[in-house]
């Protein structure tokens, strides 16, 4: 971490405090898991107070901008290069995430039936414009670090309903709208997770990794205390909507709950951003 550059010029003066703030942001230390929103606001205030533009940058910025403005083609190339860099970063981050590829396939299939409809559906989902729920969700996940056995189970059980309601429910709503768009129907998604799972049943054959069939009963079991930690075996007994018992180790339960959250938050966000950036990149090529 260090000085921020623009076209080869140092923008900000490097200070120990600035470097520490940027390091804290990169490592996640800037966010307090117990108070994510207020700690984020505090970091932003500290960052603003530490900003000090390099005098050389101020002096030469006008020259650089004039060079760009006088050559529109350079502006287009600069913008396109920025898009390509961001697209590559997203691809590399999700290289080992098959759900990312299946989401892109779904986007492609939806647009093949109703062109550019995915752009509208992504906009309506607000996955790219709302970060509060994701920030809180990641903070919940950090609270699990270092926990074992009963402590881990109780923390997971506590945060599970919020993760599912705030993140997966909205993601599932998006999948239903995709399904109805491909079916060319004006139906509206239900507001209940269990019903929405039934509404997207037909998507499972082609996009099996995008849908967690257990998410509804997991949510109900954690929210209504239909579970029991068994000390002797270090296992959790959970009951589904049909009164069937399911057993998980604390670590298995963590994966069972956190994996759907990661798909419905980070992976869904990255796939949506990749789709949008691709559209923007294609637009610059037409200029």
GIFEN-V941488 format. One record per pair of residues at least 12 apart in sequence whose C-alpha atoms are under 6 Angstrom apart, sorted by the first residue. I is the first residue (numbers start at 0). J is the second residue. If there is no record, write none. Layout:
I;J + I;J
//
This chain:
1;18 + 8;56 + 10;52 + 10;53 + 10;56 + 11;51 + 11;52 + 11;53 + 12;51 + 12;52 + 12;53 + 32;138 + 79;280 + 98;208 + 99;266 + 101;206 + 109;181 + 126;268 + 148;249 + 152;249 + 156;221 + 160;218 + 160;222 + 166;263 + 167;263 + 170;263 + 175;188 + 175;199 + 192;215 + 193;215 + 216;239 + 216;240 + 225;237 + 225;238 + 234;247 + 234;248 + 235;247
//
